[in-house]
Amino acid sequence: MDVKDLMSNAAHLTDNEFEQKLNRLIRENFRYQNLDQKNREVVMDLFRKYKKKIRDGVGISMDTLENEMHHLFQERLKLNLTEEDLKDIKEILWMFKR
């Protein structure tokens, strides 16, 4: 499953199903395999925060994405995020921009 499939089916999925499919997408995509469980949780926390907008097909605004990435960059040491992790998280979040 890719992002387009997930988004086209989002309206027909329960919140739990949507979150499971999103988690599976992040976990199984070969480009994001370097993200450990803690880093994936950072991504999932952000998706939980904006889940309604994503499910409604609105997406996340560029300003919001930039603010979230700025916050993650500031907290990178505390969250133990590498530059590669930040790059991957940004790429994942950008898939859901409006």
FIKOLZA-1660 file (N, C-alpha, C; in steps of 0.1 Angstrom, whole numbers, plus 5000, padded with zeros to 4 digits):
% residues 98
   i   px   py   pz ch aa at
   1 5008 4988 5000  A  M  N
   1 5000 5000 5000  A  M CA
   1 5009 5012 5000  A  M  C
   2 5005 5022 4992  A  D  N
   2 5012 5035 4992  A  D CA
   2 5003 5046 4997  A  D  C
   3 5008 5058 4998  A  V  N
   3 5001 5069 5004  A  V CA
   3 4988 5072 4996  A  V  C
   4 4988 5071 4983  A  K  N
   4 4976 5074 4975  A  K CA
   4 4965 5063 4978  A  K  C
   5 4969 5051 4979  A  D  N
   5 4959 5041 4983  A  D CA
   5 4953 5043 4997  A  D  C
   6 4962 5047 5006  A  L  N
   6 4957 5050 5020  A  L CA
   6 4948 5062 5020  A  L  C
   7 4951 5072 5013  A  M  N
   7 4943 5084 5012  A  M CA
   7 4930 5082 5005  A  M  C
   8 4930 5074 4995  A  S  N
   8 4917 5071 4988  A  S CA
   8 4908 5063 4996  A  S  C
   9 4913 5055 5005  A  N  N
   9 4904 5046 5013  A  N CA
   9 4902 5052 5027  A  N  C
  10 4908 5063 5030  A  A  N
  10 4908 5069 5044  A  A CA
  10 4894 5071 5049  A  A  C
  11 4885 5076 5041  A  A  N
  11 4871 5079 5045  A  A CA
  11 4864 5067 5049  A  A  C
  12 4868 5055 5044  A  H  N
  12 4860 5043 5046  A  H CA
  12 4866 5035 5058  A  H  C
  13 4877 5040 5064  A  L  N
  13 4884 5032 5074  A  L CA
  13 4880 5038 5088  A  L  C
  14 4880 5030 5098  A  T  N
  14 4879 5035 5112  A  T CA
  14 4892 5042 5116  A  T  C
  15 4891 5050 5126  A  D  N
  15 4904 5056 5131  A  D CA
  15 4915 5046 5134  A  D  C
  16 4911 5035 5140  A  N  N
  16 4921 5025 5143  A  N CA
  16 4926 5018 5131  A  N  C
  17 4918 5015 5121  A  E  N
  17 4923 5009 5109  A  E CA
  17 4932 5019 5101  A  E  C
  18 4928 5031 5101  A  F  N
  18 4936 5042 5094  A  F CA
  18 4950 5042 5101  A  F  C
  19 4950 5043 5114  A  E  N
  19 4963 5044 5121  A  E CA
  19 4972 5031 5119  A  E  C
  20 4965 5020 5119  A  Q  N
  20 4973 5007 5116  A  Q CA
  20 4979 5007 5102  A  Q  C
  21 4971 5011 5092  A  K  N
  21 4976 5011 5079  A  K CA
  21 4987 5022 5077  A  K  C
  22 4986 5033 5083  A  L  N
  22 4996 5043 5083  A  L CA
  22 5009 5038 5090  A  L  C
  23 5007 5032 5101  A  N  N
  23 5019 5026 5108  A  N CA
  23 5026 5015 5099  A  N  C
  24 5018 5007 5093  A  R  N
  24 5024 4997 5085  A  R CA
  24 5031 5003 5073  A  R  C
  25 5025 5013 5067  A  L  N
  25 5031 5020 5056  A  L CA
  25 5045 5025 5060  A  L  C
  26 5046 5031 5071  A  I  N
  26 5059 5037 5076  A  I CA
  26 5069 5026 5080  A  I  C
  27 5063 5015 5086  A  R  N
  27 5072 5004 5091  A  R CA
  27 5077 4996 5080  A  R  C
  28 5069 4994 5069  A  E  N
  28 5073 4984 5059  A  E CA
  28 5080 4991 5046  A  E  C
  29 5079 5004 5045  A  N  N
  29 5085 5011 5034  A  N CA
  29 5100 5010 5035  A  N  C
  30 5106 5005 5025  A  F  N
  30 5121 5002 5025  A  F CA
  30 5129 5015 5027  A  F  C
  31 5123 5027 5023  A  R  N
  31 5130 5039 5024  A  R CA
  31 5131 5044 5039  A  R  C
  32 5123 5039 5047  A  Y  N
  32 5122 5044 5061  A  Y CA
  32 5126 5033 5071  A  Y  C
  33 5133 5023 5067  A  Q  N
  33 5137 5012 5076  A  Q CA
  33 5147 5016 5086  A  Q  C
  34 5154 5027 5083  A  N  N
  34 5164 5031 5093  A  N CA
  34 5158 5038 5105  A  N  C
  35 5145 5041 5104  A  L  N
  35 5138 5047 5116  A  L CA
  35 5136 5036 5126  A  L  C
  36 5141 5038 5138  A  D  N
  36 5138 5028 5148  A  D CA
  36 5124 5030 5154  A  D  C
  37 5120 5022 5163  A  Q  N
  37 5107 5022 5169  A  Q CA
  37 5104 5036 5176  A  Q  C
  38 5113 5041 5183  A  K  N
  38 5111 5054 5189  A  K CA
  38 5109 5065 5179  A  K  C
  39 5116 5065 5168  A  N  N
  39 5115 5075 5158  A  N CA
  39 5102 5073 5150  A  N  C
  40 5097 5061 5148  A  R  N
  40 5084 5059 5142  A  R CA
  40 5073 5064 5151  A  R  C
  41 5075 5063 5164  A  E  N
  41 5065 5068 5174  A  E CA
  41 5064 5084 5173  A  E  C
  42 5075 5090 5170  A  V  N
  42 5075 5105 5168  A  V CA
  42 5067 5108 5156  A  V  C
  43 5068 5100 5145  A  V  N
  43 5060 5103 5133  A  V CA
  43 5046 5100 5136  A  V  C
  44 5043 5089 5143  A  M  N
  44 5029 5085 5146  A  M CA
  44 5022 5095 5155  A  M  C
  45 5030 5101 5164  A  D  N
  45 5024 5111 5173  A  D CA
  45 5020 5123 5165  A  D  C
  46 5028 5127 5155  A  L  N
  46 5024 5138 5146  A  L CA
  46 5012 5135 5138  A  L  C
  47 5011 5122 5133  A  F  N
  47 5000 5119 5125  A  F CA
  47 4987 5118 5134  A  F  C
  48 4988 5114 5146  A  R  N
  48 4977 5114 5155  A  R CA
  48 4972 5128 5157  A  R  C
  49 4981 5137 5158  A  K  N
  49 4978 5151 5160  A  K CA
  49 4970 5157 5148  A  K  C
  50 4973 5153 5136  A  Y  N
  50 4967 5158 5124  A  Y CA
  50 4958 5148 5117  A  Y  C
  51 4955 5137 5123  A  K  N
  51 4948 5126 5117  A  K CA
  51 4935 5130 5110  A  K  C
  52 4927 5139 5117  A  K  N
  52 4914 5143 5112  A  K CA
  52 4916 5150 5098  A  K  C
  53 4925 5159 5098  A  K  N
  53 4928 5167 5085  A  K CA
  53 4933 5157 5074  A  K  C
  54 4941 5148 5078  A  I  N
  54 4946 5138 5068  A  I CA
  54 4935 5130 5063  A  I  C
  55 4927 5124 5072  A  R  N
  55 4916 5116 5068  A  R CA
  55 4905 5123 5060  A  R  C
  56 4903 5136 5063  A  D  N
  56 4893 5144 5055  A  D CA
  56 4898 5148 5042  A  D  C
  57 4911 5145 5039  A  G  N
  57 4917 5148 5026  A  G CA
  57 4922 5162 5025  A  G  C
  58 4922 5170 5036  A  V  N
  58 4927 5183 5036  A  V CA
  58 4942 5183 5036  A  V  C
  59 4948 5175 5044  A  G  N
  59 4962 5174 5045  A  G CA
  59 4967 5184 5055  A  G  C
  60 4980 5185 5056  A  I  N
  60 4987 5194 5066  A  I CA
  60 4993 5205 5058  A  I  C
  61 4991 5217 5063  A  S  N
  61 4996 5229 5056  A  S CA
  61 5011 5230 5056  A  S  C
  62 5017 5237 5047  A  M  N
  62 5031 5239 5046  A  M CA
  62 5036 5246 5059  A  M  C
  63 5029 5256 5063  A  D  N
  63 5034 5263 5075  A  D CA
  63 5034 5253 5087  A  D  C
  64 5024 5245 5089  A  T  N
  64 5024 5236 5100  A  T CA
  64 5035 5226 5099  A  T  C
  65 5037 5221 5086  A  L  N
  65 5048 5211 5084  A  L CA
  65 5062 5218 5088  A  L  C
  66 5064 5230 5083  A  E  N
  66 5076 5237 5087  A  E CA
  66 5078 5239 5102  A  E  C
  67 5067 5243 5108  A  N  N
  67 5068 5244 5123  A  N CA
  67 5071 5231 5130  A  N  C
  68 5064 5221 5126  A  E  N
  68 5067 5208 5132  A  E CA
  68 5081 5203 5130  A  E  C
  69 5087 5205 5118  A  M  N
  69 5100 5201 5115  A  M CA
  69 5110 5210 5123  A  M  C
  70 5107 5223 5125  A  H  N
  70 5115 5232 5133  A  H CA
  70 5116 5227 5147  A  H  C
  71 5104 5223 5152  A  H  N
  71 5103 5218 5166  A  H CA
  71 5111 5205 5167  A  H  C
  72 5110 5196 5158  A  L  N
  72 5118 5184 5158  A  L CA
  72 5132 5187 5158  A  L  C
  73 5136 5196 5149  A  F  N
  73 5151 5200 5149  A  F CA
  73 5156 5205 5162  A  F  C
  74 5148 5213 5169  A  Q  N
  74 5152 5218 5182  A  Q CA
  74 5153 5207 5192  A  Q  C
  75 5144 5198 5191  A  E  N
  75 5143 5187 5201  A  E CA
  75 5151 5174 5197  A  E  C
  76 5159 5175 5186  A  R  N
  76 5166 5163 5180  A  R CA
  76 5175 5156 5190  A  R  C
  77 5182 5163 5198  A  L  N
  77 5191 5157 5208  A  L CA
  77 5183 5149 5219  A  L  C
  78 5173 5156 5224  A  K  N
  78 5164 5150 5234  A  K CA
  78 5157 5137 5228  A  K  C
  79 5153 5138 5216  A  L  N
  79 5146 5127 5209  A  L CA
  79 5155 5117 5203  A  L  C
  80 5168 5120 5203  A  N  N
  80 5178 5112 5197  A  N CA
  80 5176 5109 5182  A  N  C
  81 5174 5120 5175  A  L  N
  81 5171 5120 5161  A  L CA
  81 5184 5124 5153  A  L  C
  82 5188 5116 5144  A  T  N
  82 5199 5120 5135  A  T CA
  82 5194 5128 5124  A  T  C
  83 5204 5134 5116  A  E  N
  83 5200 5142 5105  A  E CA
  83 5193 5133 5095  A  E  C
  84 5197 5121 5093  A  E  N
  84 5190 5111 5084  A  E CA
  84 5176 5109 5089  A  E  C
  85 5174 5107 5102  A  D  N
  85 5161 5105 5107  A  D CA
  85 5152 5117 5104  A  D  C
  86 5157 5129 5106  A  L  N
  86 5149 5141 5104  A  L CA
  86 5146 5142 5089  A  L  C
  87 5155 5138 5080  A  K  N
  87 5152 5139 5066  A  K CA
  87 5141 5129 5062  A  K  C
  88 5142 5117 5068  A  D  N
  88 5131 5107 5065  A  D CA
  88 5118 5111 5071  A  D  C
  89 5118 5117 5083  A  I  N
  89 5105 5122 5089  A  I CA
  89 5099 5133 5080  A  I  C
  90 5108 5142 5076  A  K  N
  90 5103 5153 5067  A  K CA
  90 5097 5147 5054  A  K  C
  91 5103 5137 5048  A  E  N
  91 5098 5131 5036  A  E CA
  91 5085 5124 5038  A  E  C
  92 5083 5118 5050  A  I  N
  92 5070 5111 5053  A  I CA
  92 5060 5122 5055  A  I  C
  93 5062 5132 5062  A  L  N
  93 5052 5142 5065  A  L CA
  93 5049 5150 5052  A  L  C
  94 5058 5152 5043  A  W  N
  94 5055 5159 5031  A  W CA
  94 5046 5152 5022  A  W  C
  95 5045 5139 5024  A  M  N
  95 5035 5131 5016  A  M CA
  95 5021 5135 5019  A  M  C
  96 5019 5141 5030  A  F  N
  96 5005 5145 5035  A  F CA
  96 5003 5160 5035  A  F  C
  97 5011 5167 5027  A  K  N
  97 5009 5182 5027  A  K CA
  97 4997 5185 5018  A  K  C
  98 4992 5197 5020  A  R  N
  98 4981 5201 5011  A  R CA
  98 4986 5211 5001  A  R  C
% end
